[in-house]
Amino acid sequence: MPPAVLLIIWHSRTGAAQAMAEAALAGADEEGVGAARLMRAREVGADDVLAAAGYLFVCPENLGTISGEMKEFFDRTFYAVIGRTEGRPYATAIAAGNAGQGAEAQIDRIVAGWRLRRVAPSLIMRFGGDTPEAITAPKRLSGNVQQSCRELGRSFAAGLQLGIF
Ligand SMILES: Cc1cc2nc3c(=O)[nH]c(=O)nc-3n(C[C@H](O)[C@H](O)[C@H](O)COP(=O)(O)O)c2cc1C
């Protein structure tokens, strides 16, 4: 049987979601290198989605929704994947300023069409920012945020490897 690979799909505009996705990969690697695959949203095709056993979607909230590149990924692959992923597990990790629920809810709605099943609670990391300069500045993760994302990747990969999901 092929290994149950977690596909971590990310987009990031100012670095936060990218670093979150990389931390999740580092956590998954603790379960064995190759347990997860990290791909930028624009590089992911329907075949990559179909080849994976589970999905971690990582992106920022932009203007109340998922970022454009993440939306474009779903738009591009949605109908090639529909009907072929029923029951597979997923989780989300959202980078936000002060909100994030809009992006999370949007992913939940989209992947309900793929009949995916959420296996980890909401993870929204808020980076604040009251000015255009602060909001568009490059982001770095605190140790706590890094640890939360790492743990999400580790536990998701472990669940897949053990066949729990
Ligand atoms: C164009 C734009 C729109 C944004 N809209 C929102 C928003 O609707 N809600 C929110 O909480 N944060 C919003 N933010 C802040 C980002 O979500 C936040 O800075 C996040 O950490 C960025 O992640 P990234 O570094 O991966 O791009 C916005 C930022 C930009 C640049």
The ligand as an SDF file (V2000), in Angstrom:
LIG
                    3D

 31 33  0  0  0  0  0  0  0  0999 V2000
   -4.8300   42.6970    1.4270 C   0  0  0  0  0  0  0  0  0  0  0  0
   -4.9290   42.2120    2.8430 C   0  0  0  0  0  0  0  0  0  0  0  0
   -6.1650   41.9630    3.3800 C   0  0  0  0  0  0  0  0  0  0  0  0
   -6.2810   41.5140    4.7020 C   0  0  0  0  0  0  0  0  0  0  0  0
   -7.5250   41.2370    5.2000 N   0  0  0  0  0  0  0  0  0  0  0  0
   -7.6390   40.7120    6.4550 C   0  0  0  0  0  0  0  0  0  0  0  0
   -8.9190   40.3110    6.9580 C   0  0  0  0  0  0  0  0  0  0  0  0
   -9.9380   40.3880    6.3040 O   0  0  0  0  0  0  0  0  0  0  0  0
   -8.9710   39.7890    8.2200 N   0  0  0  0  0  0  0  0  0  0  0  0
   -7.8470   39.6570    9.0010 C   0  0  0  0  0  0  0  0  0  0  0  0
   -7.9340   39.1800   10.1350 O   0  0  0  0  0  0  0  0  0  0  0  0
   -6.6210   40.0260    8.5300 N   0  0  0  0  0  0  0  0  0  0  0  0
   -6.4980   40.5220    7.2830 C   0  0  0  0  0  0  0  0  0  0  0  0
   -5.2470   40.8440    6.7900 N   0  0  0  0  0  0  0  0  0  0  0  0
   -4.0720   40.5900    7.6170 C   0  0  0  0  0  0  0  0  0  0  0  0
   -3.4460   39.2440    7.2820 C   0  0  0  0  0  0  0  0  0  0  0  0
   -4.3870   38.2030    7.3180 O   0  0  0  0  0  0  0  0  0  0  0  0
   -2.3360   38.9190    8.2860 C   0  0  0  0  0  0  0  0  0  0  0  0
   -1.3390   39.9260    8.2130 O   0  0  0  0  0  0  0  0  0  0  0  0
   -1.7250   37.5570    8.0440 C   0  0  0  0  0  0  0  0  0  0  0  0
   -0.8820   37.2390    9.0920 O   0  0  0  0  0  0  0  0  0  0  0  0
   -0.9780   37.5360    6.7460 C   0  0  0  0  0  0  0  0  0  0  0  0
   -0.5470   36.2390    6.4550 O   0  0  0  0  0  0  0  0  0  0  0  0
    0.6140   36.0180    5.3810 P   0  0  0  0  0  0  0  0  0  0  0  0
    1.8500   36.6650    5.9990 O   0  0  0  0  0  0  0  0  0  0  0  0
    0.7420   34.5520    5.2590 O   0  0  0  0  0  0  0  0  0  0  0  0
    0.2030   36.6810    4.1140 O   0  0  0  0  0  0  0  0  0  0  0  0
   -5.1200   41.3210    5.4880 C   0  0  0  0  0  0  0  0  0  0  0  0
   -3.8700   41.5800    4.9130 C   0  0  0  0  0  0  0  0  0  0  0  0
   -3.7630   42.0100    3.6180 C   0  0  0  0  0  0  0  0  0  0  0  0
   -2.4090   42.2610    3.0140 C   0  0  0  0  0  0  0  0  0  0  0  0
  1  2  1  0
  2  3  1  0
  2 30  2  0
  3  4  2  0
  4  5  1  0
  4 28  1  0
  5  6  2  0
  6  7  1  0
  6 13  1  0
  7  8  2  0
  7  9  1  0
  9 10  1  0
 10 11  2  0
 10 12  1  0
 12 13  2  0
 13 14  1  0
 14 15  1  0
 14 28  1  0
 15 16  1  0
 16 17  1  0
 16 18  1  0
 18 19  1  0
 18 20  1  0
 20 21  1  0
 20 22  1  0
 22 23  1  0
 23 24  1  0
 24 25  2  0
 24 26  1  0
 24 27  1  0
 28 29  2  0
 29 30  1  0
 30 31  1  0
M  END
$$$$
